[in-house]
Amino acid sequence: MDLDQQVPKFIFVVGGVMSSVGKGVTSASITAILKTRGYNVTNIKCDMYVNIDAGTMRPTEHGEVFIGEDGIEADQDLGNYERFTGNKMTGANYVTTGQVYQEVIRKERNLEYGGEDVEVVPHVPEEIIRRIMVAQEKAEADITIIEIGGTVGEYQVLLFLEAARIMKVRYPHDVAFVLVSYLPLPAHIGEMKTKPTQYAVRTLNGAGIQANFIIARGPERLDQRRRDKLTEVCNLVEGTVIAAPDCDSIYDVPLLFHEQELDVKLLEILGLELREAHMEPWRDLSSRIKSFDKEIKIAVVGKYFATGAFTLSDSYISVIEAAKHAAWKLGVKPILEWVDSENFEKDPTSIENLSAYDAILVPGGFGSRGIEGIVMAITYAREHKVPYFGLCYGMQLACVEFARNIMGKSTANTIEVDPNTSDPIIILNPNQAKNIREEKYGATMRLGAYDCTLVSGSKSFEAYGIEDISERHRHRYEFNNVYKDAMHAAGLEIVGMNTESDLVEIVELKDHPFFVGVQFHPEFKSRPLSPHPLFLAFVQAGMSS
Ligand code: GLN
């Protein structure tokens, strides 16, 4: 085949058998291995939800809401893409059924279809294709990897598959398909079963698509016999069934794919030249993740969701990853444990359980449940000089705690919890109050990247090493500047400001090893190969506590 570097290429990643088995990590890992070979690769996530964005989805059901620089509230997979590739994701990289229909209907109302009958097919798949092309052009990507959420048998996924099929017909040499499928290993049988994957391939065939690769997920590595079987039954060529057993770390997956030459084979199918691979950073990371002499125990204090710790890990995936990145860099094993703040409310003596931890982190959150327990944990961290890191709500509540217990304002609160408090430390600006009055909840928070100027000499300044930073936000409430000077003077220092809007972004406690609250979400910018400076400083402080 002629090598043609000029034409953009597309790889669709779809799921079979069941979801949540690693399409996001697969897509991100494919991007990573192709990037190390010198290609400009971008990612798109197609979500089948009618929601316009993930901002209105419950994180305990859908997972974390990931925030892009531009303020997009997206599926957590965009976080994986950023972490594995360093590429910054924006609204162009996230497509939902809701966005697609909204645009088709908008065009219809504006007569942009010129009087045609507007139909689900072809207009909806065409809008999907248009969005894919826009993302490719915006990134000037050589290769665009499009992950389709859900699994191939689902009715809601059909229009995305139809868009993919059309693209293959239009650009036969420039489109490839990767099916991520699960091979169960039932305990009573003791061997991995390929049949569900065979059905998934046929279902995909029914949508007019032939997979080029199968990523064979499972608890164990697929053996040769089953690889051969899948190859033959699923119309594949030798070497295109890739074993993807559960790994110690998701960051081993690029290496796993590279070892099986998935990158080489994909480039061959797409007619792209084989450039040299640079896998050293991934190898270094992988070996660093495996050997530790010491560990750090971090309490993540928040409200506990009835659905369990598994759901919580998905809801706070970027926070967890950011803590891990920092710990790995510093050569310690991160142990993160969920601590239910409501237990402190029920039994105040249980606050002593926090003595088992080297550091305390309060992540973002909403609403009033469990808040008093969080405030108790913050008091504990402040008084016992345990390193404390408060993210967004964790910063707001640190201010509330300080106002109550140091400034003597015993009823101080955020108006999110107590709208009538006599000391509203955290308030709503008039625009946000209007949004709430008018019930305009979608994409109306303070979202995306904002600048922040640091006070030199502060711990945050020391961590970043620069004065001007930019971080991503997602919140409705703000620090009330009426209390700024008094709080600063009393010892909770204001060390980061957004000067444009005069908003408090970072507070730090004086005379404490590490007590930092940030109005933003630093976790979104942490990368396994370059951890976030504040997470590094926090973990470092925890190691010496
Ligand atoms: N609930 C708070 C607010 O809306 C904090 C949000 C968050 O932690 N992401 O301002």
Boltz pocket constraint, residues with backbone or C-beta under 6 A from the ligand:
constraints:
  - pocket:
      binder: B
      contacts: [[A, 363], [A, 364], [A, 365], [A, 366], [A, 367], [A, 391], [A, 392], [A, 393], [A, 394], [A, 416], [A, 474], [A, 475], [A, 476], [A, 477], [A, 478]]
      max_distance: 6.0
